[in-house]
Amino acid sequence: MTSMPDPADRVLARASLAEGNPTGWFEQLYTAAARGEAEVPWTRGMPTTDLIAWAAEHPGASRRALVVGSALGDDSELLASAGWAVTGFDVAPTAVEAARARFPESTVDYVVADLLNPPSDWHHAFDLVVEIMNIQAMPRDFRPAALTSLAGFLAPGGTAIVSEVAEESTDVETWQSPPWPFSRAEVESVAQDGVTLVSLQRIRGGARHWATFTR
Ligand SMILES: C[S@@+](CC[C@H](N)C(=O)[O-])C[C@H]1O[C@@H](n2cnc3c(N)ncnc32)[C@H](O)[C@@H]1O
């Protein structure tokens, strides 16, 4: 039996990571997709369903929200429509341009930025920080720095949402990265530098962690 060729995202990721660049492949994938040469596997054309439920119960009332890895903008737009003053950032310029083009009337501030080296004025600046399935897309070596940045964004009294694939639900023998799943303890390690865990549950039949934190 012939095996299927690897999809473009996996091929690009492998090459980028071999050069020691954990994020370069995202821009390459978005530009290849814009040329019709690849698919962006996380593009669904709608917000994350779990965030839809959360936003319905948490109106923003003009408070500041930061969406990490904003991709094509669906989660950012959801929160903006729930009254949050949203900044969405992504390391891939083509994703940021695409989000702006998809939502030309948007109130969201779409920004190119790197979670591993974020703007200093984002420190303790956001009442809501949303991290869904981005940090797991970088190799584990980068996880401590990414989690420190993430915790640093949260303002006193704010909420951080963190959702990643649950390592406990994967078969580690056969799992192919990216993504690199999170153990429960790794999710809990967002609680650092004054940030505390509020809730941690498994969603989607146990496949993902969904955690909330505050400061
Ligand atoms: C797997 S996708 C998930 C997108 C979206 N959060 C979702 O749940 O569908 C990861 C996104 O994060 C972005 N990204 C990856 N590393 C990043 C970094 N270091 N800083 C900012 N964005 C990053 C990628 O360009 C991509 O759009």
The ligand as an SDF file (V2000), in Angstrom:
LIG
                    3D

 27 29  0  0  0  0  0  0  0  0999 V2000
   -2.6200   26.3510   14.8360 C   0  0  0  0  0  0  0  0  0  0  0  0
   -3.0180   28.0210   14.4190 S   0  0  0  0  0  0  0  0  0  0  0  0
   -4.4030   28.3330   15.4980 C   0  0  0  0  0  0  0  0  0  0  0  0
   -5.1640   29.5600   15.0850 C   0  0  0  0  0  0  0  0  0  0  0  0
   -6.3650   29.9070   15.9940 C   0  0  0  0  0  0  0  0  0  0  0  0
   -5.9290   30.3180   17.3130 N   0  0  0  0  0  0  0  0  0  0  0  0
   -7.3530   28.7770   16.0690 C   0  0  0  0  0  0  0  0  0  0  0  0
   -7.5930   28.2710   17.1800 O   0  0  0  0  0  0  0  0  0  0  0  0
   -7.8620   28.3750   15.0350 O   0  0  0  0  0  0  0  0  0  0  0  0
   -1.6770   28.9160   15.1600 C   0  0  0  0  0  0  0  0  0  0  0  0
   -1.6840   30.3970   14.7910 C   0  0  0  0  0  0  0  0  0  0  0  0
   -0.7500   31.0770   15.6450 O   0  0  0  0  0  0  0  0  0  0  0  0
    0.1510   31.8320   14.8900 C   0  0  0  0  0  0  0  0  0  0  0  0
    1.4120   31.7940   15.6330 N   0  0  0  0  0  0  0  0  0  0  0  0
    2.2600   30.7480   15.7760 C   0  0  0  0  0  0  0  0  0  0  0  0
    3.3030   31.0820   16.5300 N   0  0  0  0  0  0  0  0  0  0  0  0
    3.1040   32.3790   16.9070 C   0  0  0  0  0  0  0  0  0  0  0  0
    3.8490   33.2910   17.6850 C   0  0  0  0  0  0  0  0  0  0  0  0
    5.0150   32.9390   18.2190 N   0  0  0  0  0  0  0  0  0  0  0  0
    3.3540   34.5360   17.8590 N   0  0  0  0  0  0  0  0  0  0  0  0
    2.1570   34.8990   17.2950 C   0  0  0  0  0  0  0  0  0  0  0  0
    1.4270   34.0770   16.5240 N   0  0  0  0  0  0  0  0  0  0  0  0
    1.8910   32.8290   16.3400 C   0  0  0  0  0  0  0  0  0  0  0  0
    0.1940   31.1600   13.5200 C   0  0  0  0  0  0  0  0  0  0  0  0
    0.5910   32.0240   12.4770 O   0  0  0  0  0  0  0  0  0  0  0  0
   -1.2440   30.6860   13.3670 C   0  0  0  0  0  0  0  0  0  0  0  0
   -2.0740   31.6680   12.7830 O   0  0  0  0  0  0  0  0  0  0  0  0
  1  2  1  0
  2  3  1  0
  2 10  1  0
  3  4  1  0
  4  5  1  0
  5  6  1  0
  5  7  1  0
  7  8  2  0
  7  9  1  0
 10 11  1  0
 11 12  1  0
 11 26  1  0
 12 13  1  0
 13 14  1  0
 13 24  1  0
 14 15  1  0
 14 23  1  0
 15 16  2  0
 16 17  1  0
 17 18  1  0
 17 23  2  0
 18 19  1  0
 18 20  2  0
 20 21  1  0
 21 22  2  0
 22 23  1  0
 24 25  1  0
 24 26  1  0
 26 27  1  0
M  CHG  2   2   1   9  -1
M  END
$$$$
